[in-house]
Amino acid sequence: YLLGSCYATGQYLEEKNEKEAFTLIEKAANKGHLEATYNLAALYDNGVGVKKCEEKAVEYAEKAAAMGHEKARILLENYKKKKR
């Protein structure tokens, strides 16, 4: 997860690599890492390293919210407001 975050921001690296960031964060999320699960939702929500996909963003935000991630809960609330 941390290496994926570095690729996403370019921190400690010569340049950002959003596709590699997505791949690494997705692996961590699929292993149940809480922060990675939320960040994967955010990557899908913003189309960073992957094609923007609201359905996937909501899916991973729901998983993170179920694990107690507050920002994921807020992201879900924002999606619900948009649909009204």
Salt bridges, closest charged atoms under 4 A:
GLU18 OE2 - LYS16 NZ 3.61
GLU35 OE2 - HIS69 NE2 2.98
GLU54 OE2 - LYS83 NZ 3.64
GLU59 OE1 - LYS56 NZ 3.83
GLU59 OE2 - LYS63 NZ 3.65
GLU70 OE2 - ARG73 NH2 2.17
GLU77 OE2 - ARG73 NH1 2.08
